[in-house]
Amino acid sequence: MTEMSAGVAELKRRLPHRHPMLLLDRVVRVEPGARLIARKAVTCNEPWYERLADDAAERDHDYPVVLLVESCCQAAGLLATWDAPVPDARGDRVMLFGGISGVRFTGRVRPGDVVEHQVRQTRSFADTVIFEGRSTVGDETVMEIEQLVIAFRPGAGLATATPATADRARGGRTT
């Protein structure tokens, strides 16, 4: 595994995510095509905490599990694109989340914690890459993912729907 340090500027070069949805702070190790370790420092100043009352219970400060999953998915996306970054969602090659299964939450994450996501590529074929993952805080495993799928599609085939098309998709009329 290659020891390296890729900070926020490098992450922005490699992923289309930006504040508040760039949920990684640093890549600490990578073996392209095989595995990657990335970190996310959780702070009480993140947008998901701003509506908590001053007297909110400690448990109310648990990091949202959907964001924990998204952060791990971003680590997998980095590994999937390490040799060919996909920084623009409108580009000629677009990275898409394909699916996830076997997710187990085994611990809690709170402000002040540093989450370490460890993703391993288990299979790759054509335009699809499959991973497994594990997230830890210190020595404690807080999440395990049996399978995470990322697919790549041509950007031209994912054009934004026109308002009339979107309206028809919702069952509305376009006259």
PyMOL commands that set and color helices and strands:
alter all, ss='L'
color gray80, all
select helices_A, chain A and resi 8-14+47-49+58-61+65-80+155-158+163-169
alter helices_A, ss='H'
color red, helices_A
select strands_A, chain A and resi 2-6+26-31+35-41+93-105+114-125+128-137+140-154
alter strands_A, ss='S'
color yellow, strands_A
deselect
rebuild
show_as cartoon
